Amino acid sequence: MDQSFLVMLSNLLHLLLESWIVRNRFITLGKT
């Protein structure tokens, strides 16, 4: 495995996780 590929993959996963958390936070704020 190329290390730069692993770094890019982890960055992509981190961005996906962050956007998912932000979306969930907005959904919970809208429900209250």
C-alpha positions in Angstrom: 0.0 0.0 0.0 1.3 3.5 -0.9 1.4 5.7 2.2 0.1 8.8 0.4 -2.9 6.8 -0.7 -3.5 5.8 2.9 -3.2 9.4 4.0 -5.7 10.6 1.3 -8.1 7.8 2.3 -8.0 8.7 6.0 -8.5 12.4 5.1 -11.5 11.5 3.0 -13.0 9.3 5.8 -12.4 12.1 8.3 -14.3 14.6 6.0 -17.2 12.2 5.6 -17.4 11.6 9.4 -17.3 15.3 10.1 -20.0 16.1 7.6 -22.1 13.3 9.0 -21.7 14.6 12.5 -22.6 18.1 11.5 -25.7 16.9 9.6 -26.8 14.9 12.6 -26.3 17.9 14.9 -28.5 20.1 12.5 -31.2 17.3 12.5 -31.3 17.1 16.3 -31.4 21.0 16.5 -34.3 21.0 14.1 -36.3 18.4 16.1 -36.2 20.3 19.4 
